Amino acid sequence: MEKAVEKIVVTAEKAPVAIGPYSAAIRVGDFVYTSGQLGLDPASGNLVEGGVEAETRQALENLKAVLEAAGAGLKDVVKTTVFLRDMGDFAKMNAIYAGFFIEKPPARSAVQVAALPKGGAVEIEAVAFAPVKD
């Protein structure tokens, strides 16, 4: 008989609180599925100043905090999706992103969207493979 896989809701104290009815991440077995992370300051809940570069850096720091709360890390990420308000910001976002995923970067999609919550310039979500330690 196979063991049922439990769906675990992940909360991250070092990341911004959710701005809607969703979880920061869900862990199912060895996989972690994160919600999109904006460039929000975890303390204030406001977008950081400095444009798409600063927002990208903060979004990735928030993503890192969520993954750590789930028992994973950036090294475990196998796929990201980057949502940009303006595809003209791709090179700026990419330069910051590259500094977070140096070795074996994950697969990635990047798409332009009409708008993001709170007027953000970028939002990043991820899927990580992080085997549960017995």
C-alpha positions in Angstrom: 0.0 0.0 0.0 1.4 3.4 -1.0 1.8 6.1 1.6 -0.4 9.2 1.0 1.5 12.4 0.2 0.5 15.2 2.5 0.0 18.8 1.3 1.9 21.1 3.7 1.2 24.8 3.8 4.4 26.8 4.2 4.6 30.1 6.0 7.7 32.2 6.0 8.3 34.7 8.8 11.1 36.4 6.8 9.0 37.0 3.7 6.1 39.4 3.2 2.7 38.2 4.3 0.4 37.1 1.5 -1.8 39.9 0.1 -4.6 37.5 -0.8 -6.1 34.1 0.0 -3.0 32.0 -0.9 -0.1 30.3 0.8 3.5 31.4 0.5 4.3 27.9 -0.7 3.0 24.4 -0.7 5.2 21.3 -0.1 4.0 18.1 -1.6 6.5 15.3 -1.0 9.8 16.3 -2.4 8.5 19.3 -4.3 7.9 22.9 -3.2 5.7 25.1 -5.2 6.0 28.8 -4.3 3.6 31.6 -4.9 4.9 34.5 -6.9 7.1 36.9 -5.0 7.1 40.6 -5.6 9.8 43.1 -4.6 8.1 43.8 -1.3 9.9 44.8 1.8 8.9 42.1 4.4 8.7 44.7 7.2 6.6 47.3 5.5 4.8 45.3 2.9 5.6 48.1 0.3 7.6 47.8 -2.9 11.3 48.6 -2.5 12.5 51.7 -4.2 15.0 51.5 -7.0 13.1 50.2 -10.0 13.2 46.7 -11.5 16.7 45.9 -10.3 15.9 46.5 -6.7 12.5 44.8 -7.0 14.1 41.8 -8.7 16.7 41.5 -5.9 14.1 41.8 -3.2 11.7 39.3 -5.0 14.6 36.8 -5.1 15.4 37.4 -1.4 11.8 36.8 -0.6 11.7 33.7 -2.7 14.8 32.4 -0.9 13.1 33.0 2.5 10.0 31.1 1.4 12.1 28.2 0.1 14.1 28.1 3.4 10.9 28.0 5.4 10.0 24.9 3.3 13.3 23.2 4.0 14.7 24.0 0.5 17.0 26.6 -1.0 17.7 28.4 -4.3 20.0 25.5 -5.3 17.0 23.2 -5.3 15.0 25.3 -7.7 14.2 23.4 -11.0 11.9 25.9 -12.7 11.0 29.6 -12.3 8.5 31.8 -14.0 9.3 35.6 -14.2 6.5 38.0 -14.8 7.5 41.4 -16.0 5.3 44.5 -16.4 7.6 45.6 -19.2 9.7 43.2 -21.3 12.0 46.1 -21.9 13.2 45.4 -18.3 14.3 41.9 -19.2 18.1 42.7 -19.4 18.0 44.5 -16.0 16.1 41.7 -14.4 18.3 39.1 -15.9 21.5 40.7 -14.6 20.2 40.5 -11.0 18.7 37.1 -11.5 22.0 35.7 -12.8 23.7 36.6 -9.5 21.2 34.3 -7.6 21.4 31.3 -9.8 25.1 31.0 -10.7 25.6 27.2 -11.0 23.1 25.0 -12.7 20.4 27.7 -13.2 16.9 26.4 -13.3 14.7 26.2 -16.3 12.8 29.5 -16.7 10.0 31.2 -18.5 9.7 35.0 -18.7 6.5 36.7 -19.8 5.2 40.2 -20.0 1.9 40.9 -18.2 -0.5 43.8 -18.2 -0.1 44.5 -14.5 1.2 43.1 -11.3 -0.1 43.5 -7.7 0.8 46.7 -6.0 2.1 48.1 -9.3 5.2 45.9 -9.1 7.7 45.7 -12.0 8.5 42.0 -11.5 7.1 38.8 -9.8 8.9 35.5 -9.6 7.6 32.0 -8.7 9.5 28.8 -8.4 9.2 25.0 -8.2 11.9 23.3 -6.2 12.9 19.6 -5.8 14.1 19.1 -2.2 13.8 15.6 -1.0 12.3 15.2 2.5 15.0 14.1 5.0 13.9 11.1 7.0 
